[in-house]
Amino acid sequence: LQPPEPPNLCDIDQQLCQDENSLLSFEAICSIHRLMDDDADGTVDTTETDEFLREDLKYHDPKAKHSSFHRADLHISVEDMWTSWKSSEVYNWTVQQVVNWLLISVELPQYSDTFRKLQLNGRSLPRLAVKNTTLMLSVLKISDRSHSQKLQLKALDIVLFGPPGRQNRWKDLVLVLSLLMALGGCWFAYIQTRRSRDDLGKLMKDLEGLQRAEQSLLDLQEKLQQAQEEQRCVQVEKVKVEEELRLEIDSAKEEAQRLRDLREGAETERSRQKYAEEELEQVRMALKKAERELESQAHWAPPEALQKWLQLTHEVEVQYYNNKKQNAERQLLQAREGAEKIKKKRSSLFGTFHVAHSSSLDDIDHKILSAKQALAEVTTALREKLHRWQQIESLTGFCVVNNPGLGALAAALNLDPSFLGLRPPTPHGLLLSDDLDDMDEDILSPGTLSESDAPATKDGRPRSGIQLSEVG
C-alpha cells in the first residue's frame, strides 16, 4: 500500500495557509506525525503512541502522557494533531514565555539572547521539535550536539503534551506539602512530648510537696503526743508535790500538839514558857507553809462542772477535726493513685502523647493541689487547737485534753448521746451473739476514728484518752 498524500494546510486552515511561519510549523507537525505513524496508515493509534513514548522520548511510565495525547480519540490524524496544537496554550506563548521555558525547563540559558533576537514565539516551537541541522547550527548557533538534542526533545514534548512540568509541579507541591506536614507533625509531637514531660515534672514536684506536707502533719501529731505525755507527767508531779506539802503540814501540827502536851505537863513555869515558845514557832512554820500553799493556788477557783463542759467541747472539736482529716486522707489517696496511673502511661512515646492531649494531667494536678491544701489546713487546725487548749488548761488549772471520753462525759452531764452523734447502748436482751461487736470493730477500722470519739468497750467502760490516727 502506498502512504496517503500529506494534507495541505490550505485545505485544513485557509486563514494560515499564506503565513510562512505557519507553513513551516505545519510541515514540522507533519514530520512528527510521520515519525509516530509506524505503519504509515495516516493515523497514530495508541500502540504507536506508547511505542514512541517509550523508545523515542524514553518515558518509563507513559500512561499520563498517553491519555493526554489521545484523550477520547484512538486514531490521531495530521489534522487532529494540528488542531490540537493550535488549541494548546503553548501555541499562544510570547517570546518571553518561550525564553522562560528555555531557562527553566530546557536549562540552556546561554541561547536566550538568540531566541530573543530571532523573535521565536510559541508558534515556532514545532520547527524545534524535528531534526533540522541547518536550523540548529546556522540559525540558532547551537554547535553542541547534546544541547540540540535536548532542545529538540523538550520542544517535541511541549508540542505534543502541552506546557511542561505542570504535573511535576503539582507532584512537587504535594511532596513539599507532605514533607512540611510530616515535619510539622514531628515538631508538634516533640513539643507536646516536651510539654508533657515538663507537666509531669511539675506534677512530681507537687506530689513531693504533698508528701512533705503529710510528713509535717505526722511530725506535728508526734509533737502533740509528746506534749500530752509531758502534761500527764506534770499533773502527776503536781499531785505528788501537793501530797508532800500536806504531809509536812500534818507533821507540823503533830509536833505542835506534842509540845502543847509537854507544856501542860511541865512542873515549872520556866519549862512551860519554853514549850510555849517552841509551840509558837511550830505554829508559825505551819502557817507559813499554809500561806505558801495558798499562794501557789489560783485566787479564783472555777467550778468543777466547767471542767467537764470544757472536756466535752474538746471532744466535739476532735470529732470535727477527725472528719476533716479523713477527707484530707481520701484526697491524698486519690492524688497518689492518679499519679501512679500517670507514671505508668508515660513509659512510651504514644503514652506520653496521649497524656499530653488528655485532661487527666490537669485533673491529677488539681487533685494534688487540693490534697496539699487540705493537708495544710489540717496541719494548721491541729497546731492552733493544740496551742489553744494548752492555754485553756494553763489558765483554768483543769486537765481538759485527757478525759474519760464522750460517753462518760455525756452521762456525767446528763446529755442525750444522740445529741452528740453517739449511738445509744443496745439492750443486752437484743444481742444475738458477739458478731455484732465484731461488725462494729470492722466498720471502725484504724485510721477512721480516733479513740476520743470511739464508742464504749464491750464491758460498758468508756475509752479514755485521745489518740490521733496517722495520715495515709
Secondary structure, 3 states (H helix, E strand, C coil): CCCCCCCCHHHHCCCCCCCHHHHHHHHHHHHHHHHHCCCCCCCECHHHHHHHHHHCCCCCCCHHHHHHHHCCCCCECHHHHHHHHHCCHHHHCCHHHHHHHHHHHHCCHHHHHHHHHHCCCHHHHHHHCCCCHHHHHHHCCCCCHHHHHHHHHHHHHHHHHCCCCHHHHHHHHHHHHHHHHHHHHHHHHHHHHHHHHHHHHHHHHHHHHHHHHHHHHHHHHHHHHHHHHHHHHHHHHHHHHHHHHHHHHHHHHHHHHHHHHHHHHCCCHHHHHHHHHHHHHHHHHHHHHHHHHHHHCCCCCCCHHHHHHHHHHHHHHHHHHHHHHHHHHHHHHHHHHHHHHHHHHCCCHHHHHHHHCCCHHHHHHHHHHHHHHHHHHHHHHHHHHHHHHHHHHHHHCCCCCCCCCHHHHHHHCCCCHHHHCCCCCCCHHHCCCCHHHHHHHHHCCCCCCCHHHCCCCCCCCCCCCCCCCCCC
